Amino acid sequence: SGVSFSPEGDLLAIGSAEGGPDSTVQIWNLKKNAPVQEMKVGHRVEMILFSPSGKRVMIAQGRYPQSPGGVEVWSIDSAEKIITLEKQTASIAQMAYSPKTRLMVTSNRKGDLRLLRFARIDR
């Protein structure tokens, strides 16, 4: 399962490790110690990363026979998937972003690296 703090440190995203149609990502407000949003992602969550603005989360799904793998972008406000950025040939191993360059990099378990631009997804 994935966990991630927002850039401001006030939100925490927690992803389901179970997988399947009932899998979720919950967003918690740490100041209020309460959940503020739940996204029904429908797959196992390998990793979560907040966007630089803190308005979106990137969710890496594992690559399994029932799942193609890849990175999805979800809106925290609406709890809706905005886009699937990429499919992978292996499960995502790492994700990172650079707020200054607006780039995100992913690496999969085979060692492939991919660069993605934030300008399109972090409005």
Solvent accessible surface area in square Angstrom, and as a share of the most:
residue,aa,sasa,rsa
1,S,74,0.48
2,G,4,0.04
3,V,97,0.56
4,S,16,0.10
5,F,131,0.55
6,S,8,0.05
7,P,59,0.37
8,E,154,0.69
9,G,39,0.38
10,D,43,0.22
11,L,30,0.15
12,L,35,0.17
13,A,0,0.00
14,I,66,0.33
15,G,5,0.05
16,S,26,0.17
17,A,40,0.31
18,E,158,0.71
19,G,22,0.21
20,G,33,0.32
21,P,119,0.75
22,D,128,0.67
23,S,3,0.02
24,T,26,0.15
25,V,0,0.00
26,Q,60,0.26
27,I,0,0.00
28,W,68,0.24
29,N,26,0.13
30,L,69,0.35
31,K,172,0.73
32,K,151,0.64
33,N,120,0.62
34,A,36,0.28
35,P,76,0.48
36,V,74,0.42
37,Q,47,0.21
38,E,70,0.31
39,M,0,0.00
40,K,145,0.61
41,V,15,0.09
42,G,35,0.33
43,H,19,0.09
44,R,94,0.34
45,V,0,0.00
46,E,30,0.14
47,M,40,0.18
48,I,7,0.04
49,L,27,0.13
50,F,2,0.01
51,S,0,0.00
52,P,24,0.15
53,S,54,0.35
54,G,16,0.15
55,K,107,0.46
56,R,45,0.16
57,V,0,0.00
58,M,0,0.00
59,I,0,0.00
60,A,0,0.00
61,Q,10,0.05
62,G,1,0.01
63,R,107,0.39
64,Y,75,0.28
65,P,144,0.91
66,Q,151,0.67
67,S,11,0.07
68,P,61,0.38
69,G,0,0.00
70,G,0,0.00
71,V,0,0.00
72,E,7,0.03
73,V,0,0.00
74,W,18,0.06
75,S,12,0.08
76,I,15,0.08
77,D,124,0.64
78,S,60,0.39
79,A,24,0.19
80,E,112,0.50
81,K,99,0.42
82,I,81,0.41
83,I,81,0.41
84,T,43,0.25
85,L,43,0.22
86,E,19,0.08
87,K,105,0.44
88,Q,7,0.03
89,T,72,0.42
90,A,13,0.10
91,S,15,0.10
92,I,0,0.00
93,A,23,0.18
94,Q,117,0.52
95,M,16,0.07
96,A,51,0.40
97,Y,59,0.23
98,S,40,0.26
99,P,80,0.51
100,K,191,0.81
101,T,77,0.45
102,R,90,0.33
103,L,46,0.23
104,M,1,0.00
105,V,48,0.28
106,T,1,0.00
107,S,20,0.13
108,N,4,0.02
109,R,154,0.56
110,K,138,0.59
111,G,55,0.53
112,D,62,0.32
113,L,128,0.63
114,R,84,0.31
115,L,121,0.60
116,L,31,0.16
117,R,159,0.58
118,F,0,0.00
119,A,70,0.55
120,R,186,0.68
121,I,9,0.05
122,D,8,0.04
123,R,188,0.69
